[in-house]
Amino acid sequence: MSVIDTFAHVQTRVMDDLQEESLDVEAQLRFHLTSIYDHTIHEYFSQVIQRLIEPLPYLEDLLNVFCAVSPIATVLVSSFLTL
């Protein structure tokens, strides 16, 4: 099974499972093919988090100031559940 086939299978299965459970999901689901071996996974996690943070412009300004006054070149904001 190729990566594209696996991606299509996962996408179909998620949508079928949601339909079977009759969940009234108002959110739009988007599927992105990513890899842990390149930067795409970080980009898509970043996009998800950006949609969840309401005061995003304010946070971006604060992080830009932080980067400007520190030796840090880039700041990534991400959230991971740890047990």
GUDO-867635 format. One line per field, with one value per atom (N, C-alpha, C): residue number from 1; residue in one letter; atom name; x, y, z. Coordinates in Angstrom, 1 decimal. Each point is the difference from the previous one (the first is absolute). Example, Ala and Ser with C-alpha at 12.3 -4.5 7.8 and 13.67 -1.06 7.14 Angstrom:
resi [1 / 1 / 1 / 2 / 2 / 2]
resn [A / A / A / S / S / S]
name [N / CA / C / N / CA / C]
u [13.2 / -0.9 / 0.9 / -0.4 / 0.9 / -0.8]
v [-5.7 / 1.2 / 1.2 / 1.1 / 1.1 / 1.1]
w [7.8 / 0.0 / 0.0 / -0.7 / 0.0 / 0.8]
***
This chain:
resi [1 / 1 / 1 / 2 / 2 / 2 / 3 / 3 / 3 / 4 / 4 / 4 / 5 / 5 / 5 / 6 / 6 / 6 / 7 / 7 / 7 / 8 / 8 / 8 / 9 / 9 / 9 / 10 / 10 / 10 / 11 / 11 / 11 / 12 / 12 / 12 / 13 / 13 / 13 / 14 / 14 / 14 / 15 / 15 / 15 / 16 / 16 / 16 / 17 / 17 / 17 / 18 / 18 / 18 / 19 / 19 / 19 / 20 / 20 / 20 / 21 / 21 / 21 / 22 / 22 / 22 / 23 / 23 / 23 / 24 / 24 / 24 / 25 / 25 / 25 / 26 / 26 / 26 / 27 / 27 / 27 / 28 / 28 / 28 / 29 / 29 / 29 / 30 / 30 / 30 / 31 / 31 / 31 / 32 / 32 / 32 / 33 / 33 / 33 / 34 / 34 / 34 / 35 / 35 / 35 / 36 / 36 / 36 / 37 / 37 / 37 / 38 / 38 / 38 / 39 / 39 / 39 / 40 / 40 / 40 / 41 / 41 / 41 / 42 / 42 / 42 / 43 / 43 / 43 / 44 / 44 / 44 / 45 / 45 / 45 / 46 / 46 / 46 / 47 / 47 / 47 / 48 / 48 / 48 / 49 / 49 / 49 / 50 / 50 / 50 / 51 / 51 / 51 / 52 / 52 / 52 / 53 / 53 / 53 / 54 / 54 / 54 / 55 / 55 / 55 / 56 / 56 / 56 / 57 / 57 / 57 / 58 / 58 / 58 / 59 / 59 / 59 / 60 / 60 / 60 / 61 / 61 / 61 / 62 / 62 / 62 / 63 / 63 / 63 / 64 / 64 / 64 / 65 / 65 / 65 / 66 / 66 / 66 / 67 / 67 / 67 / 68 / 68 / 68 / 69 / 69 / 69 / 70 / 70 / 70 / 71 / 71 / 71 / 72 / 72 / 72 / 73 / 73 / 73 / 74 / 74 / 74 / 75 / 75 / 75 / 76 / 76 / 76 / 77 / 77 / 77 / 78 / 78 / 78 / 79 / 79 / 79 / 80 / 80 / 80 / 81 / 81 / 81 / 82 / 82 / 82 / 83 / 83 / 83]
resn [M / M / M / S / S / S / V / V / V / I / I / I / D / D / D / T / T / T / F / F / F / A / A / A / H / H / H / V / V / V / Q / Q / Q / T / T / T / R / R / R / V / V / V / M / M / M / D / D / D / D / D / D / L / L / L / Q / Q / Q / E / E / E / E / E / E / S / S / S / L / L / L / D / D / D / V / V / V / E / E / E / A / A / A / Q / Q / Q / L / L / L / R / R / R / F / F / F / H / H / H / L / L / L / T / T / T / S / S / S / I / I / I / Y / Y / Y / D / D / D / H / H / H / T / T / T / I / I / I / H / H / H / E / E / E / Y / Y / Y / F / F / F / S / S / S / Q / Q / Q / V / V / V / I / I / I / Q / Q / Q / R / R / R / L / L / L / I / I / I / E / E / E / P / P / P / L / L / L / P / P / P / Y / Y / Y / L / L / L / E / E / E / D / D / D / L / L / L / L / L / L / N / N / N / V / V / V / F / F / F / C / C / C / A / A / A / V / V / V / S / S / S / P / P / P / I / I / I / A / A / A / T / T / T / V / V / V / L / L / L / V / V / V / S / S / S / S / S / S / F / F / F / L / L / L / T / T / T / L / L / L]
name [N / CA / C / N / CA / C / N / CA / C / N / CA / C / N / CA / C / N / CA / C / N / CA / C / N / CA / C / N / CA / C / N / CA / C / N / CA / C / N / CA / C / N / CA / C / N / CA / C / N / CA / C / N / CA / C / N / CA / C / N / CA / C / N / CA / C / N / CA / C / N / CA / C / N / CA / C / N / CA / C / N / CA / C / N / CA / C / N / CA / C / N / CA / C / N / CA / C / N / CA / C / N / CA / C / N / CA / C / N / CA / C / N / CA / C / N / CA / C / N / CA / C / N / CA / C / N / CA / C / N / CA / C / N / CA / C / N / CA / C / N / CA / C / N / CA / C / N / CA / C / N / CA / C / N / CA / C / N / CA / C / N / CA / C / N / CA / C / N / CA / C / N / CA / C / N / CA / C / N / CA / C / N / CA / C / N / CA / C / N / CA / C / N / CA / C / N / CA / C / N / CA / C / N / CA / C / N / CA / C / N / CA / C / N / CA / C / N / CA / C / N / CA / C / N / CA / C / N / CA / C / N / CA / C / N / CA / C / N / CA / C / N / CA / C / N / CA / C / N / CA / C / N / CA / C / N / CA / C / N / CA / C / N / CA / C / N / CA / C / N / CA / C / N / CA / C / N / CA / C / N / CA / C / N / CA / C / N / CA / C]
u [0.9 / -0.9 / 0.9 / -0.2 / 0.8 / -0.4 / 0.8 / -0.4 / -1.3 / -0.1 / -1.3 / -1.2 / 0.2 / -1.1 / -0.4 / 1.0 / -0.2 / -0.7 / 0.5 / -0.6 / -1.5 / -0.3 / -1.4 / -0.8 / 0.5 / -0.6 / -0.4 / 1.0 / -0.2 / -1.1 / 0.1 / -1.0 / -1.4 / -0.2 / -1.3 / -0.5 / 0.9 / -0.4 / -0.5 / 0.7 / -0.4 / -1.3 / -0.2 / -1.3 / -1.2 / 0.3 / -1.0 / -0.3 / 1.0 / -0.2 / -0.9 / 0.3 / -0.8 / -1.4 / -0.2 / -1.4 / -0.7 / 0.7 / -0.7 / -0.4 / 0.8 / -0.3 / -1.0 / -0.4 / -1.0 / 0.4 / 1.3 / 0.4 / -0.3 / -0.5 / -0.4 / 1.3 / 0.9 / 1.3 / -0.2 / 0.2 / -0.1 / 1.3 / 1.1 / 1.3 / 0.3 / 0.7 / 0.5 / 1.2 / 0.1 / 1.2 / 0.9 / 1.2 / 1.0 / 1.1 / 0.4 / 1.0 / 1.2 / 1.2 / 1.3 / 0.9 / 0.7 / 1.0 / 1.3 / 0.5 / 1.2 / 1.0 / 1.1 / 1.1 / 0.7 / 0.3 / 0.9 / 1.4 / 0.3 / 1.4 / 0.3 / -1.0 / 0.3 / -0.8 / 0.0 / -0.6 / -1.6 / -0.6 / -1.4 / -0.9 / 0.4 / -0.7 / -0.1 / 1.2 / 0.0 / -0.8 / 0.0 / -0.8 / -1.5 / -0.5 / -1.4 / -0.4 / 0.8 / -0.3 / -0.1 / 0.9 / 0.0 / -1.3 / -0.5 / -1.3 / -1.2 / 0.0 / -1.0 / -0.1 / 1.2 / 0.1 / -0.4 / 0.4 / -0.3 / -1.5 / -0.7 / -1.5 / -0.6 / 0.7 / -0.6 / 0.3 / 1.0 / 0.4 / -0.8 / -0.9 / -0.8 / 0.9 / 0.8 / 0.8 / 1.3 / -0.1 / 1.2 / 0.9 / -0.6 / 0.8 / 0.8 / -0.6 / 0.7 / 1.1 / -0.2 / 1.0 / 1.1 / -0.3 / 1.1 / 0.9 / -0.7 / 0.8 / 1.0 / -0.5 / 0.8 / 1.2 / -0.3 / 1.1 / 1.0 / -0.5 / 0.9 / 1.0 / -0.6 / 0.8 / 1.0 / -0.4 / 0.8 / 1.2 / -0.3 / 1.1 / 1.0 / -0.6 / 0.8 / 1.0 / -0.3 / 0.8 / 0.8 / -0.1 / 0.7 / 0.8 / 0.9 / 0.7 / -0.8 / -1.2 / -0.9 / -0.5 / 0.2 / -0.4 / -1.4 / -0.5 / -1.4 / -0.7 / -1.3 / -0.8 / -1.1 / -0.1 / -1.1 / -0.9 / -1.3 / -1.0 / -0.7 / 0.1 / -0.7 / -0.5 / -0.9 / -0.6 / -0.1 / 0.5 / 0.0 / -0.6 / -0.9 / -0.5 / 1.0 / 0.3 / 1.0 / -0.7 / 0.2 / -0.6 / 1.0]
v [-1.2 / 1.2 / 1.2 / 0.9 / 1.2 / 1.1 / 1.0 / 1.1 / 0.6 / 0.3 / 0.6 / -0.9 / -1.3 / -0.9 / 0.0 / 0.0 / 0.0 / 1.3 / 1.1 / 1.3 / 0.0 / -0.5 / -0.1 / -0.9 / -1.1 / -0.9 / 0.6 / 0.7 / 0.6 / 1.1 / 0.8 / 1.0 / -0.5 / -1.1 / -0.6 / -0.6 / -0.7 / -0.7 / 1.1 / 1.1 / 1.0 / 0.5 / 0.4 / 0.5 / -1.0 / -1.3 / -1.0 / -0.2 / 0.0 / -0.2 / 1.1 / 1.2 / 1.2 / -0.1 / -0.5 / -0.1 / -1.1 / -1.1 / -1.2 / 0.4 / 0.8 / 0.5 / 1.0 / 0.5 / 1.1 / 1.2 / 0.3 / 1.2 / 1.2 / 1.0 / 1.3 / 0.9 / -0.2 / 0.7 / 1.3 / 1.1 / 1.3 / 0.4 / -0.6 / 0.4 / -0.7 / 0.8 / -0.6 / -0.8 / -1.2 / -0.8 / 0.2 / 0.2 / 0.1 / -1.1 / -0.6 / -1.1 / 0.5 / -0.2 / 0.4 / -1.1 / -0.3 / -1.0 / 0.6 / -0.5 / 0.5 / -1.1 / 0.4 / -1.0 / 0.5 / -1.0 / 0.4 / 0.3 / -0.4 / 0.2 / 1.3 / 0.9 / 1.3 / 1.0 / 1.2 / 1.1 / 0.1 / -0.8 / 0.1 / -0.2 / -1.0 / -0.2 / 1.2 / 0.7 / 1.2 / 1.1 / 0.1 / 1.1 / -0.3 / -1.2 / -0.3 / 0.1 / -0.5 / 0.2 / 1.5 / 0.8 / 1.4 / 0.6 / -0.4 / 0.5 / -0.4 / -1.2 / -0.4 / 0.9 / 0.2 / 0.8 / 1.5 / 0.5 / 1.4 / 0.2 / -1.0 / 0.1 / -0.1 / -0.6 / -0.1 / 1.2 / 0.8 / 1.1 / 1.3 / 0.5 / 1.1 / 1.3 / 0.3 / 1.3 / -0.2 / -0.7 / -0.3 / 1.2 / 1.0 / 1.2 / 0.6 / 0.0 / 0.6 / -1.0 / -1.3 / -1.0 / 0.1 / 0.1 / 0.1 / 1.2 / 1.2 / 1.2 / -0.2 / -0.6 / -0.3 / -0.9 / -1.1 / -0.9 / 0.6 / 0.9 / 0.7 / 1.0 / 0.6 / 0.9 / -0.9 / -1.1 / -1.0 / -0.4 / -0.4 / -0.4 / 1.2 / 1.2 / 1.2 / 0.3 / -0.3 / 0.4 / -1.1 / -1.2 / -1.2 / -0.6 / -0.9 / -0.7 / -1.1 / -0.2 / -1.0 / 0.4 / -0.8 / 0.4 / -0.3 / -1.1 / -0.4 / -0.5 / 0.2 / -0.5 / -0.8 / -1.2 / -0.9 / -0.2 / 0.2 / -0.2 / -1.3 / -1.0 / -1.2 / -0.6 / -0.8 / -0.6 / -1.5 / -0.7 / -1.4 / -0.5 / -0.9 / -0.6 / -1.0 / 0.1 / -0.9 / -0.7 / -1.2 / -0.7 / -0.4]
w [0.0 / 0.0 / 0.0 / -0.9 / -0.1 / 1.0 / 0.1 / 1.0 / -0.4 / -1.3 / -0.5 / 0.3 / -0.2 / 0.3 / 1.5 / 0.8 / 1.4 / 0.5 / -0.6 / 0.3 / -0.4 / -1.2 / -0.4 / 0.9 / 0.4 / 0.9 / 1.3 / 0.6 / 1.3 / -0.2 / -1.0 / -0.3 / -0.1 / -0.8 / -0.2 / 1.3 / 0.8 / 1.2 / 1.1 / 0.1 / 1.0 / -0.4 / -1.3 / -0.4 / 0.2 / -0.3 / 0.1 / 1.5 / 0.9 / 1.4 / 0.6 / -0.5 / 0.5 / -0.4 / -1.3 / -0.5 / 0.7 / 0.3 / 0.7 / 1.4 / 0.7 / 1.4 / 0.0 / -1.2 / -0.1 / 0.9 / 0.0 / 0.7 / -0.8 / 0.7 / -0.6 / 0.1 / -0.9 / 0.1 / -0.9 / 0.6 / -0.7 / -0.6 / 0.5 / -0.4 / -1.4 / -0.8 / -1.3 / 0.3 / -0.5 / 0.1 / -1.2 / 0.2 / -1.0 / 0.2 / -1.0 / 0.0 / -0.7 / 0.6 / -0.6 / 0.1 / -1.1 / 0.0 / 0.5 / 1.1 / 0.6 / 0.3 / 0.5 / 0.3 / 1.2 / 0.9 / 1.2 / -0.4 / -1.3 / -0.4 / -0.7 / -0.1 / -0.6 / 0.8 / -0.5 / 0.7 / -0.1 / -0.8 / -0.2 / 1.2 / 0.8 / 1.2 / 1.0 / 0.1 / 0.8 / -0.6 / -1.3 / -0.6 / 0.2 / -0.1 / 0.2 / 1.4 / 0.9 / 1.5 / 0.3 / -0.6 / 0.2 / -0.5 / -1.2 / -0.6 / 0.9 / 0.6 / 0.9 / 1.2 / 0.6 / 1.2 / -0.3 / -1.1 / -0.4 / -0.1 / -0.4 / -0.1 / 1.4 / 1.0 / 1.3 / 0.9 / -0.3 / 0.8 / -0.5 / 0.8 / -0.4 / -0.1 / 1.0 / -0.1 / -0.7 / -1.2 / -0.7 / -0.4 / -0.6 / -0.4 / 1.2 / 1.2 / 1.2 / 0.3 / 0.0 / 0.4 / -1.0 / -1.3 / -1.1 / 0.3 / 0.3 / 0.3 / 1.2 / 1.0 / 1.2 / -0.3 / -0.8 / -0.4 / -0.9 / -0.9 / -0.9 / 0.8 / 1.0 / 0.9 / 0.8 / 0.5 / 0.7 / -0.9 / -1.2 / -1.0 / -0.3 / -0.1 / -0.3 / 1.1 / 1.3 / 1.1 / 0.6 / -0.6 / 0.5 / -1.1 / 0.3 / -1.1 / -0.6 / 0.3 / -0.6 / -1.3 / -1.1 / -1.3 / -0.3 / 0.5 / -0.3 / 1.2 / 0.2 / 1.1 / -0.6 / 0.4 / -0.4 / 1.2 / -0.2 / 1.1 / -0.3 / 0.9 / -0.2 / 1.4 / -0.1 / 1.2 / -0.1 / 1.0 / 0.0 / 1.3 / 0.0 / 1.2 / 0.5 / 1.3 / 0.6 / 1.2 / 0.2 / 1.1 / 1.1]
***
